[in-house]
């Protein structure tokens, strides 16, 4: 069983570090990845949800970062995958309904999910999203 909660300030460093490392892994340089993640996390429309065990709200199993109908990033720890955590996060964020439009900003694991589960998902650039 997993609990979904709103991200707290104490979660931000882990979320940012994980996100930046993921972008670097797919070819971004560190300065660009840091700048984009900082811009997106600082945007007042950005929200994040955390998945954690019900008895340990500090242990992060996964998280989703989103703004309205735009999926910014979703991540689940390798050993916690295939347990429905990403689906639960996306459902709680209001992004799981396939009848509603979905935008996403990065190619990578989040985009693979978006393209597979939501063939009508549309990619937008970070700059388009922030405007």
Backbone as JSON, one array per atom type, in Angstrom:
{
  "sequence": "XXXXXXXXXXXXXXXXXXXXXXXXXXXXXXXXXXXXXXXXXXXXXXXXXXXXXXXXXXXXXXXXXXXXXXXXXXXXXXXXXXXXXXXXXXXXXXXXXXXXXXXXXXXXXXXXXXXXXXXXXXXXXXXXXXX",
  "N": [[0.84, -1.18, 0.0], [0.4, 2.28, -0.67], [0.89, 5.68, 0.2], [-0.22, 8.81, -0.95], [0.92, 12.06, -0.95], [1.05, 15.68, -0.66], [3.92, 17.36, -1.87], [6.55, 18.49, 0.26], [8.62, 21.21, 1.47], [10.93, 19.97, 2.31], [11.18, 17.87, 0.56], [12.01, 18.89, -1.82], [14.78, 19.05, -2.58], [15.51, 16.36, -3.11], [13.7, 15.74, -5.18], [14.46, 17.65, -7.17], [17.21, 16.96, -7.57], [17.03, 14.28, -8.47], [15.53, 14.61, -10.8], [17.17, 16.34, -12.34], [19.46, 14.7, -12.65], [18.32, 12.66, -14.17], [17.74, 14.02, -16.55], [20.33, 14.67, -17.38], [21.26, 12.1, -17.83], [19.92, 11.51, -20.2], [21.15, 13.13, -22.02], [21.22, 15.94, -21.61], [23.15, 18.85, -20.7], [24.69, 19.61, -17.52], [24.37, 22.4, -16.6], [22.17, 23.34, -18.19], [20.17, 21.46, -17.57], [19.89, 21.89, -14.78], [19.04, 24.59, -14.78], [16.58, 24.48, -16.2], [15.04, 22.71, -14.6], [15.02, 24.15, -12.18], [13.61, 26.47, -13.04], [11.12, 25.34, -13.7], [10.33, 24.18, -11.24], [10.17, 26.48, -9.71], [8.06, 27.83, -10.8], [4.91, 29.2, -10.12], [2.64, 27.73, -10.78], [3.34, 25.1, -10.73], [3.07, 21.9, -9.27], [3.69, 19.25, -6.94], [3.53, 15.82, -6.12], [4.02, 13.23, -3.75], [4.8, 9.81, -3.41], [4.68, 7.52, -0.79], [5.49, 5.09, 1.79], [2.79, 4.16, 3.95], [3.5, 4.16, 6.65], [5.82, 5.6, 6.82], [6.32, 8.57, 6.04], [8.43, 10.08, 5.19], [10.02, 8.62, 3.51], [10.62, 8.43, 0.17], [9.0, 6.95, -2.45], [8.28, 7.49, -5.0], [7.46, 10.19, -7.3], [5.49, 12.84, -8.74], [5.59, 15.61, -10.89], [3.81, 18.38, -11.93], [1.74, 20.66, -13.84], [-1.28, 21.89, -14.0], [-2.71, 20.45, -16.79], [-0.33, 19.52, -17.7], [2.25, 17.25, -17.78], [5.14, 17.3, -16.1], [7.21, 15.81, -14.94], [7.66, 12.45, -13.95], [8.53, 9.99, -11.62], [9.59, 6.88, -10.37], [11.16, 4.94, -7.94], [13.52, 2.47, -8.95], [13.29, -0.16, -7.73], [10.7, -0.09, -6.87], [9.02, -0.07, -8.98], [6.39, -1.14, -11.26], [4.33, -1.54, -9.52], [2.13, -0.02, -9.52], [2.47, 2.56, -8.63], [3.21, 4.9, -10.12], [0.9, 5.17, -11.65], [-0.98, 5.65, -9.62], [0.0, 8.11, -8.66], [-0.33, 9.74, -10.95], [-3.07, 9.59, -11.27], [-3.95, 10.84, -8.9], [-2.95, 13.37, -9.42], [-4.63, 14.15, -11.38], [-4.14, 13.45, -14.0], [-4.61, 11.07, -15.25], [-6.85, 10.5, -16.76], [-7.75, 9.42, -19.81], [-9.42, 10.64, -21.63], [-9.08, 13.31, -21.51], [-7.03, 16.06, -22.6], [-3.44, 15.86, -22.66], [-0.35, 17.28, -21.95], [3.21, 17.15, -22.28], [6.65, 17.67, -21.3], [9.25, 16.59, -21.65], [11.25, 14.21, -23.45], [11.73, 10.9, -22.54], [11.5, 8.7, -19.69], [8.98, 9.64, -18.67], [7.79, 10.56, -21.0], [7.69, 8.2, -22.49], [5.72, 6.83, -21.08], [3.61, 8.62, -21.5], [3.29, 8.54, -24.3], [2.68, 5.86, -24.74], [0.46, 5.22, -23.08], [-1.19, 7.33, -23.58], [-1.9, 8.12, -26.5], [-2.69, 10.49, -27.67], [-1.25, 12.45, -26.43], [0.67, 15.46, -26.26], [3.75, 16.94, -27.0], [5.35, 19.72, -25.55], [7.6, 22.49, -25.49], [9.84, 23.45, -22.81], [10.02, 26.22, -22.63], [7.67, 27.02, -24.01], [5.79, 25.98, -22.25], [6.3, 27.53, -19.94], [5.5, 30.05, -20.68]],
  "CA": [[0.0, 0.0, 0.0], [1.16, 3.51, -0.82], [0.22, 6.93, 0.52], [0.13, 9.95, -1.81], [0.82, 13.32, -0.21], [1.64, 16.85, -1.3], [5.35, 17.53, -1.58], [6.9, 19.53, 1.22], [9.91, 21.85, 1.18], [11.97, 18.99, 2.58], [11.27, 16.94, -0.57], [12.44, 19.58, -3.03], [16.16, 18.72, -2.97], [15.51, 15.03, -3.72], [12.99, 15.83, -6.46], [15.31, 18.38, -8.12], [18.41, 16.18, -7.87], [16.64, 13.12, -9.26], [15.08, 15.12, -12.09], [18.35, 16.83, -13.08], [20.27, 13.53, -13.02], [17.61, 11.97, -15.25], [17.93, 14.8, -17.78], [21.73, 14.49, -17.79], [21.35, 10.73, -18.37], [19.4, 11.44, -21.58], [21.9, 13.99, -22.93], [21.3, 17.36, -21.25], [24.32, 19.21, -19.9], [24.29, 19.96, -16.16], [23.81, 23.75, -16.42], [20.85, 23.43, -18.81], [19.24, 20.67, -16.77], [19.64, 22.62, -13.52], [18.26, 25.81, -15.04], [15.2, 24.14, -16.56], [14.36, 22.16, -13.43], [14.78, 25.27, -11.26], [12.54, 27.3, -13.59], [9.85, 24.62, -13.59], [9.94, 24.05, -9.83], [9.86, 27.81, -9.18], [6.81, 28.32, -11.4], [3.84, 29.08, -9.12], [1.62, 26.77, -11.2], [3.88, 23.76, -10.58], [2.73, 21.15, -8.07], [4.34, 17.94, -6.86], [2.97, 14.83, -5.19], [4.99, 12.23, -3.32], [4.31, 8.5, -2.98], [5.49, 7.03, 0.31], [4.81, 4.07, 2.58], [1.9, 4.81, 4.93], [4.12, 4.25, 7.97], [7.06, 6.37, 6.74], [6.01, 9.64, 5.09], [9.67, 10.7, 4.73], [10.65, 7.76, 2.5], [10.02, 8.71, -1.13], [8.96, 5.83, -3.4], [8.12, 8.09, -6.32], [6.85, 11.52, -7.28], [5.07, 13.42, -10.01], [5.6, 17.07, -10.94], [2.86, 18.72, -12.98], [1.13, 21.98, -13.79], [-2.53, 21.73, -14.74], [-2.76, 19.23, -17.62], [1.01, 19.27, -18.24], [3.13, 16.36, -17.03], [6.51, 17.79, -16.15], [8.12, 14.7, -14.65], [7.19, 11.4, -13.05], [9.65, 9.11, -11.3], [9.4, 5.88, -9.33], [12.41, 4.22, -7.69], [13.6, 1.22, -9.71], [12.81, -1.32, -7.0], [9.28, 0.1, -6.57], [8.27, -0.03, -10.24], [5.44, -2.2, -11.57], [3.45, -1.73, -8.36], [1.01, 0.92, -9.64], [2.75, 3.84, -7.97], [3.1, 5.99, -11.09], [-0.54, 5.31, -11.98], [-1.63, 6.31, -8.47], [0.43, 9.51, -8.65], [-0.96, 10.43, -12.08], [-4.5, 9.68, -10.96], [-4.11, 11.87, -7.87], [-2.64, 14.65, -10.06], [-5.66, 14.44, -12.38], [-3.56, 13.27, -15.33], [-4.8, 9.69, -15.71], [-8.05, 10.39, -17.6], [-7.35, 9.4, -21.23], [-10.33, 11.44, -22.45], [-8.67, 14.71, -21.39], [-5.73, 16.3, -23.23], [-2.25, 15.82, -21.82], [0.89, 17.82, -22.51], [4.41, 16.75, -21.55], [7.76, 18.54, -21.7], [10.53, 15.93, -21.91], [11.33, 12.83, -23.9], [12.35, 10.11, -21.48], [10.53, 7.79, -19.1], [7.64, 10.25, -18.61], [7.26, 10.6, -22.37], [7.34, 6.84, -22.88], [4.41, 6.57, -20.49], [2.62, 9.47, -22.16], [3.06, 8.08, -25.67], [2.08, 4.53, -24.7], [-0.86, 5.24, -22.44], [-1.97, 8.47, -24.07], [-1.41, 8.41, -27.84], [-3.03, 11.86, -28.03], [-0.41, 13.38, -25.67], [1.4, 16.39, -27.11], [4.94, 17.5, -26.38], [5.59, 21.16, -25.63], [8.92, 22.84, -24.94], [9.83, 24.08, -21.49], [9.72, 27.64, -22.81], [6.25, 27.13, -24.32], [5.06, 25.73, -21.01], [6.48, 28.61, -18.97], [4.91, 31.31, -21.16]],
  "C": [[0.89, 1.25, 0.0], [0.29, 4.7, -0.44], [0.7, 7.99, -0.46], [-0.09, 11.22, -0.99], [1.39, 14.46, -1.04], [3.12, 16.91, -0.92], [5.55, 18.65, -0.58], [8.24, 20.14, 0.81], [11.05, 20.87, 1.37], [12.17, 17.99, 1.45], [11.96, 17.56, -1.78], [13.84, 19.2, -3.5], [16.21, 17.36, -3.66], [14.84, 15.07, -5.09], [13.87, 16.51, -7.51], [16.52, 17.56, -8.52], [18.09, 14.99, -8.78], [16.27, 13.54, -10.68], [16.27, 15.56, -12.94], [19.21, 15.65, -13.53], [19.63, 12.75, -14.18], [17.8, 12.7, -16.58], [19.37, 14.66, -18.29], [21.92, 13.1, -18.41], [20.85, 10.62, -19.81], [20.04, 12.5, -22.49], [21.93, 15.48, -22.63], [22.63, 17.62, -20.55], [23.82, 19.7, -18.54], [23.71, 21.37, -16.04], [22.4, 23.9, -17.01], [19.82, 22.68, -18.0], [18.88, 21.38, -15.47], [18.74, 23.83, -13.74], [16.81, 25.47, -15.34], [14.42, 23.59, -15.37], [14.06, 23.27, -12.42], [13.63, 26.14, -11.75], [11.17, 26.62, -13.41], [9.4, 24.48, -12.15], [9.58, 25.39, -9.21], [8.57, 28.4, -9.74], [5.67, 28.14, -10.4], [2.73, 28.09, -9.52], [2.06, 25.31, -10.99], [3.49, 23.17, -9.23], [3.48, 19.82, -8.11], [3.63, 17.1, -5.82], [4.03, 13.76, -4.95], [4.26, 10.94, -2.97], [5.26, 8.0, -1.9], [4.76, 5.88, 1.01], [3.93, 4.74, 3.62], [2.53, 5.0, 6.3], [5.43, 5.04, 7.97], [6.91, 7.46, 5.68], [7.27, 10.36, 4.59], [10.34, 9.9, 3.64], [9.92, 7.93, 1.17], [10.14, 7.48, -2.03], [8.89, 6.34, -4.83], [7.5, 9.46, -6.19], [6.4, 11.89, -8.69], [5.12, 14.94, -9.85], [4.74, 17.45, -12.14], [2.37, 20.15, -12.79], [-0.13, 21.89, -14.64], [-2.55, 20.41, -15.47], [-1.4, 18.9, -18.22], [1.8, 18.39, -17.28], [4.56, 16.87, -17.19], [7.51, 16.67, -15.9], [7.42, 13.71, -13.72], [8.35, 10.42, -12.85], [9.22, 8.14, -10.19], [10.73, 5.15, -9.18], [12.38, 2.87, -8.4], [12.97, 0.03, -8.98], [11.33, -1.24, -6.65], [8.41, 0.1, -7.83], [7.4, -1.27, -10.41], [4.53, -2.54, -10.38], [2.27, -0.76, -8.4], [1.24, 2.28, -9.03], [2.63, 5.01, -8.93], [1.64, 6.23, -11.46], [-1.28, 6.02, -10.86], [-1.27, 7.79, -8.4], [-0.27, 10.3, -9.75], [-2.46, 10.59, -11.85], [-4.76, 10.8, -9.96], [-3.84, 13.28, -8.44], [-3.7, 15.05, -11.09], [-5.19, 14.25, -13.8], [-3.84, 11.89, -15.92], [-5.98, 9.52, -16.66], [-7.68, 10.53, -19.08], [-8.26, 10.23, -22.12], [-9.97, 12.92, -22.42], [-7.3, 14.89, -22.03], [-4.6, 16.27, -22.2], [-1.09, 16.39, -22.59], [2.04, 17.28, -21.68], [5.58, 17.53, -22.11], [9.05, 17.84, -22.06], [10.33, 14.58, -22.55], [12.12, 12.08, -22.83], [11.3, 9.2, -20.9], [9.11, 8.36, -19.03], [7.0, 10.26, -19.99], [6.9, 9.21, -22.86], [5.97, 6.47, -22.33], [3.35, 7.34, -21.26], [2.28, 8.93, -23.55], [2.36, 6.72, -25.7], [0.64, 4.57, -24.2], [-1.78, 6.32, -23.01], [-1.48, 8.85, -25.46], [-1.71, 9.84, -28.3], [-2.22, 12.89, -27.24], [0.44, 14.21, -26.63], [2.59, 16.96, -26.35], [4.99, 19.0, -26.61], [6.98, 21.43, -25.06], [8.76, 23.45, -23.56], [9.45, 25.55, -21.64], [8.25, 27.87, -23.16], [5.42, 26.95, -23.05], [5.13, 26.92, -20.05], [5.85, 29.93, -19.41], [3.47, 31.46, -20.75]]
}
